[in-house]
């Protein structure tokens, strides 16, 4: 993984997969509603990939649509959509496989991204965003993680 093009490619893939999310109110008879536009700042908490140029903080915005317990997050600045379901009134986790393909030089990489929302109150949520990289070059395998955490707030309509 010392290939400079590979590192640049993975950094670009990381930028596409980053995001944050929300929390919100609801009644006790149905899943809590997270629908709406959320924004906030996520801070770097883990970088075992040792990528250069990883930002210490990310300003993020998400549009969350919800139907019952099904949650879909669109990232307005990116072409990224995450899908998942709520786990009761405590929050939800959404994820996606961002990449799973050869990236050149005999290297094949897989990037998965997961975002966990934990309700912290009406219109506020604690958010964890994790990207896991797994690259193989022949019989050599390298894995690493980049993670961010922070607080998101639902914008008033």
N, C-alpha and C positions, 0 to 999 in steps of 0.2 A: 504494500500500500504506500510505497514511497513515490509512486508515480504522481507528479504534480497535477496532471490533468484529472486524475481520479479524485484527488483532494478538492480541486476546484469544483468538479462535478457534484461531489457529495455536499459541499457547502451550499451550492445552488439548490440542491434537492432539499436541504435542511431549511433554507429560507422559504421554500414553497410550502413546507409542511407545518411551520410554526403557527400557533394561534392561541387564543384564550377563550373564555366563555363565561357563562352566567349563573345566576341563581334567581330565586324570586318567590313570590307568594303563591298561594293556592289554598284550597280547602282540604280538610283531612279526609274527605271521601274519595278524592281522585288524586292522581299524581300532581305534584307541584308544577306550576306552569313556569317555564323558562323562556317562553316566547318573547321576542323583542330584539332590539339592538343593544349589544353590550360592548363596553370598552374598558380598557385599563392597561396596566403595565405588568409584564411578567419579567422576573429576574432570574438570571442564570443560577442554577443550583448544582448542576453536574455537567462536566465535559470530559468524559474519559476518552474521547476521540482525540483530544489535544489539537483540534483544528485551530489554525490561526484565523483571526478575523471574526470569531464568534462574538456577537454582541453581549454585553453584560445585562442589557435590558431591552425589551421589545414592547413598543406601543402596538396594541392589537385591537381590532374591532371585529365583531362577529354578528351576523344576523341569524337568530335562532328561530326556527319554526318547529312547532310541536303539535302533534295530534294524539291525544291520550298519553300513552307512555313512550311513543315514538318521537325521537328528537333528531332534527337535521340542522347542521350548522353550515352556513356558507360564509366564506371569508371574502368580503367585498374586494380587497386589494389583490387577491390571488384567484386562481381557478381551482380552489380546493373546497370539497364538500365532505363533511364527516357525518356518519349516521350511527345511531345507537338507540338505546331505550333507557328510561329512568329506572332507578332501583328504589322505588318508593319515594318518600319525601326527602330523602337524604342527598340526592344528587343523581348524576349519571356519568357514564363513560362512553365516549365515542372514539372511533378509530378508523384507520384505513391503511392499506398497503400503498405507499406512495410510489415505490419503485421496486421492480424485480426483473432485472435484465443484465445482460453483459454491458460493461461500460468501457471496454477497450483494453488492449494489452493482455488479453486472457483473463481479465478480472470480471467477475460477476457479482453484483451487489443487490441486496434487498434492504429497503428502508420502510419501516413501519412507524406510524405515528399514532399516539393515543392522547386524548385530553380527558381529564377527570374534573368534574365540577362537584363541589361540595357546598351545599346551601349554608350561608352564614347569616342570613336574615333576608327580609324583603328587599329585593332589587340588589343584593350583594351576594357574591359567591367567591370562595377560594378555588383557585384553578391550578392544576398541575398539567404541564404539557411535556410529553416525553417522546423523543425520537430514538429508535434503535436501529443501528447500522450493522449489517452482517455481510462481509465481503469475502469471496473465495477466489484464490489464485492457485489453480491446480489443487494440491493437497493442503495448502496453507489457508487457514481461516482466521479472520480477525473480526471481532465484534466490539462495539462501543456504544455509548449512550450520551445524548445531549438532552438536558432537562431544564425546564423553566417553571417557576411558581410565582403566584401573585394573586391580586384581588381584582375582580371585575365588577362593574356596576352597570345596571340596566339604565339606559337613557330614558328619560320621560318623553312620552309621545306628545 
